[in-house]
Amino acid sequence: MNIRDAVASRFSCRAFLPTPVPESTIRDILELSARAPSGSNLQPWFVHALAGERLAVLKKRIEPRYGDLPRGDGAGYEVFPGKLHEPYRTRRFDVGLQLYESLGIPYEDRDARLKQYARNLVFFDAPVALFFVIERSLNPAQWADLGMFVQTVMLAAREHGLHTCAQQAWVPWSKSVEDFLKLPPEQMLFCGMALGHADESASENRWRSPRAPLETWADFSGF
Ligand SMILES: Cc1cc2nc3c(=O)[nH]c(=O)nc-3n(C[C@H](O)[C@H](O)[C@H](O)COP(=O)(O)O)c2cc1C
């Protein structure tokens, strides 16, 4: 697969088939992804890959608690600013609306929306879960490095015919995840990721999120 195809075919997959993914494939994806650049080559990433029984145990621990704790049990950081301003607010709202529309969930049906959101906590049934971890003491520049690494993982997965969904929905559950992974106190969760084979027939996988036109965010001069 060439880079253009990998980038163009990646999307946030929210329904997976149960088909297992071998550990060797995950190792290959991660090893390749570690070619991602990072400022001064700090390589500020740690990854925890879970599958099988270990993944089942985590899900069993979290999912039943979601109803009582829809806001999680201890967020590691604030994902979005408290008051998200334009154009970000509308973009966020619109992509949510499109997802729920694809599932036939009317926006007014808050219960159904929350139920769908809770699918994050079972990794949308993906056979593999990844958690991306960084040291607390590092700066925004290293978080950007980690972001590049995460994107490289998503693209490298495409080479194997696999799909992914990055998941900040795990951030409100940082405390539980960090306990479960037995992270040392100096480390914290950045995000989770579902990985596996896409269920192509699922309606939540059959739409694509929009992008702002190039002219609104790129400036060219001197060509
Ligand atoms: C760091 C990060 C965290 C995300 N967290 C979630 C999440 O928790 N749940 C979810 O369904 N999508 C999540 N997404 C997916 C975004 O909503 C998605 O990337 C965006 O709407 C663009 O759509 P696309 O990925 O299909 O192109 C996340 C994406 C990123 C990069």
The ligand as an SDF file (V2000), in Angstrom:
LIG
                    3D

 31 33  0  0  0  0  0  0  0  0999 V2000
   -6.1800   11.6010   19.7940 C   0  0  0  0  0  0  0  0  0  0  0  0
   -7.5460   11.2350   19.2690 C   0  0  0  0  0  0  0  0  0  0  0  0
   -8.5170   10.7890   20.1260 C   0  0  0  0  0  0  0  0  0  0  0  0
   -9.7740   10.3970   19.6620 C   0  0  0  0  0  0  0  0  0  0  0  0
  -10.6970    9.9060   20.5370 N   0  0  0  0  0  0  0  0  0  0  0  0
  -11.8380    9.3520   20.0550 C   0  0  0  0  0  0  0  0  0  0  0  0
  -12.7210    8.6440   20.9170 C   0  0  0  0  0  0  0  0  0  0  0  0
  -12.5150    8.5510   22.1190 O   0  0  0  0  0  0  0  0  0  0  0  0
  -13.8150    8.0470   20.3870 N   0  0  0  0  0  0  0  0  0  0  0  0
  -14.1060    8.1340   19.0440 C   0  0  0  0  0  0  0  0  0  0  0  0
  -15.1130    7.5560   18.6230 O   0  0  0  0  0  0  0  0  0  0  0  0
  -13.2920    8.8090   18.1970 N   0  0  0  0  0  0  0  0  0  0  0  0
  -12.1620    9.3980   18.6660 C   0  0  0  0  0  0  0  0  0  0  0  0
  -11.2840   10.0240   17.8200 N   0  0  0  0  0  0  0  0  0  0  0  0
  -11.6020   10.0890   16.3970 C   0  0  0  0  0  0  0  0  0  0  0  0
  -11.9510   11.4920   15.9050 C   0  0  0  0  0  0  0  0  0  0  0  0
  -13.2650   11.8050   16.2480 O   0  0  0  0  0  0  0  0  0  0  0  0
  -11.7340   11.4830   14.3950 C   0  0  0  0  0  0  0  0  0  0  0  0
  -10.3590   11.3340   14.1350 O   0  0  0  0  0  0  0  0  0  0  0  0
  -12.2140   12.7500   13.6980 C   0  0  0  0  0  0  0  0  0  0  0  0
  -13.5980   12.9370   13.8670 O   0  0  0  0  0  0  0  0  0  0  0  0
  -11.8950   12.6710   12.2050 C   0  0  0  0  0  0  0  0  0  0  0  0
  -12.4990   11.5210   11.6360 O   0  0  0  0  0  0  0  0  0  0  0  0
  -11.6680   10.3540   10.9700 P   0  0  0  0  0  0  0  0  0  0  0  0
  -10.6510    9.8820   11.9530 O   0  0  0  0  0  0  0  0  0  0  0  0
  -12.6920    9.2960   10.6520 O   0  0  0  0  0  0  0  0  0  0  0  0
  -11.0130   10.9110    9.7580 O   0  0  0  0  0  0  0  0  0  0  0  0
  -10.0520   10.4750   18.2780 C   0  0  0  0  0  0  0  0  0  0  0  0
   -9.0550   10.9500   17.4040 C   0  0  0  0  0  0  0  0  0  0  0  0
   -7.8250   11.3230   17.8930 C   0  0  0  0  0  0  0  0  0  0  0  0
   -6.7720   11.7990   16.9280 C   0  0  0  0  0  0  0  0  0  0  0  0
  1  2  1  0
  2  3  1  0
  2 30  2  0
  3  4  2  0
  4  5  1  0
  4 28  1  0
  5  6  2  0
  6  7  1  0
  6 13  1  0
  7  8  2  0
  7  9  1  0
  9 10  1  0
 10 11  2  0
 10 12  1  0
 12 13  2  0
 13 14  1  0
 14 15  1  0
 14 28  1  0
 15 16  1  0
 16 17  1  0
 16 18  1  0
 18 19  1  0
 18 20  1  0
 20 21  1  0
 20 22  1  0
 22 23  1  0
 23 24  1  0
 24 25  2  0
 24 26  1  0
 24 27  1  0
 28 29  2  0
 29 30  1  0
 30 31  1  0
M  END
$$$$
